[in-house]
Amino acid sequence: MTGAWPTLIVLVAAGLAIAAVALDTVIAGAPPMPLMPAARDVVVRLLAARAKGPVYDLGAGWGGVAFDLARRRPDLTVVAVERAVLPLVVLWLRRLVTRRRNLTVLWADVHRLDLKFAGGLYAYLNRPAMKRLAARLRHTAPAGIPVVSAGFTLPGWTPERILPVPASLLSPEVFLYRVPGLRDTDAV
Ligand SMILES: C[S@@+](CC[C@H](N)C(=O)[O-])C[C@H]1O[C@@H](n2cnc3c(N)ncnc32)[C@H](O)[C@@H]1O
């Protein structure tokens, strides 16, 4: 019986993890699907070249984009916003292990965030959430800051650039927008 304990513990832990992801998926309306590496590189490159203030990853999932960006731009604050439990635990653990001082993990709903000090935004959510975000960002995010989306557009917004990423099957395009209003003139 003693030898069965480790197996039992692993099975219970795996069961709890699956249940947590399933619950998070129901609440968020989409699984915490990470962006594929090819598209992630494009997103990180776009934001690293343009952001002049704190960048918010709106629904950071397991933190692929947020941690890459924080590593690439140590001078920039990156805020990984998430509300699902298991991704949050992973984000906090990654933050602890990597000691990435310029990355903050924020437990919050992206639709209720105060974004007035944001210098860049990134979102890869689901269609209804992107629609809701598109409507709110117009009035709550600083004019001119870069907004990058993957997998989904921001309905009603006109992209400044559309970058094809054929190697990324689930999100084969990355979109770069600017919050309407005053224009930031740099074009890196
Ligand atoms: C498709 S994943 C994207 C993960 C990551 N940004 C990436 O590109 O790899 C979307 C994430 O957004 C989170 N999410 C969805 N709605 C949210 C909300 N209203 N507030 C905070 N996080 C949310 C989900 O829990 C999920 O982890």
The ligand as an SDF file (V2000), in Angstrom:
LIG
                    3D

 27 29  0  0  0  0  0  0  0  0999 V2000
   -5.7410   32.5470  -25.0750 C   0  0  0  0  0  0  0  0  0  0  0  0
   -4.9920   32.8200  -23.4840 S   0  0  0  0  0  0  0  0  0  0  0  0
   -3.6280   33.8930  -23.9370 C   0  0  0  0  0  0  0  0  0  0  0  0
   -2.4350   33.7140  -23.0310 C   0  0  0  0  0  0  0  0  0  0  0  0
   -1.2390   34.6280  -23.3150 C   0  0  0  0  0  0  0  0  0  0  0  0
   -1.6140   36.0270  -23.3750 N   0  0  0  0  0  0  0  0  0  0  0  0
   -0.5250   34.2450  -24.5870 C   0  0  0  0  0  0  0  0  0  0  0  0
   -0.6040   35.0050  -25.5550 O   0  0  0  0  0  0  0  0  0  0  0  0
    0.1230   33.1860  -24.6180 O   0  0  0  0  0  0  0  0  0  0  0  0
   -6.1670   33.9660  -22.7660 C   0  0  0  0  0  0  0  0  0  0  0  0
   -5.9880   34.1440  -21.2560 C   0  0  0  0  0  0  0  0  0  0  0  0
   -6.7780   35.2500  -20.8530 O   0  0  0  0  0  0  0  0  0  0  0  0
   -7.3700   34.9670  -19.5910 C   0  0  0  0  0  0  0  0  0  0  0  0
   -8.5820   35.7940  -19.4670 N   0  0  0  0  0  0  0  0  0  0  0  0
   -9.7310   35.6880  -20.1810 C   0  0  0  0  0  0  0  0  0  0  0  0
  -10.6220   36.6240  -19.8070 N   0  0  0  0  0  0  0  0  0  0  0  0
  -10.0050   37.3470  -18.8350 C   0  0  0  0  0  0  0  0  0  0  0  0
  -10.4170   38.4760  -18.0430 C   0  0  0  0  0  0  0  0  0  0  0  0
  -11.6340   39.0300  -18.1960 N   0  0  0  0  0  0  0  0  0  0  0  0
   -9.5470   38.9810  -17.1380 N   0  0  0  0  0  0  0  0  0  0  0  0
   -8.3230   38.4270  -16.9710 C   0  0  0  0  0  0  0  0  0  0  0  0
   -7.8700   37.3530  -17.6910 N   0  0  0  0  0  0  0  0  0  0  0  0
   -8.7020   36.8250  -18.6110 C   0  0  0  0  0  0  0  0  0  0  0  0
   -7.6650   33.4760  -19.6450 C   0  0  0  0  0  0  0  0  0  0  0  0
   -7.7420   32.9400  -18.3340 O   0  0  0  0  0  0  0  0  0  0  0  0
   -6.4460   32.9570  -20.4260 C   0  0  0  0  0  0  0  0  0  0  0  0
   -5.4200   32.5740  -19.5700 O   0  0  0  0  0  0  0  0  0  0  0  0
  1  2  1  0
  2  3  1  0
  2 10  1  0
  3  4  1  0
  4  5  1  0
  5  6  1  0
  5  7  1  0
  7  8  2  0
  7  9  1  0
 10 11  1  0
 11 12  1  0
 11 26  1  0
 12 13  1  0
 13 14  1  0
 13 24  1  0
 14 15  1  0
 14 23  1  0
 15 16  2  0
 16 17  1  0
 17 18  1  0
 17 23  2  0
 18 19  1  0
 18 20  2  0
 20 21  1  0
 21 22  2  0
 22 23  1  0
 24 25  1  0
 24 26  1  0
 26 27  1  0
M  CHG  2   2   1   9  -1
M  END
$$$$
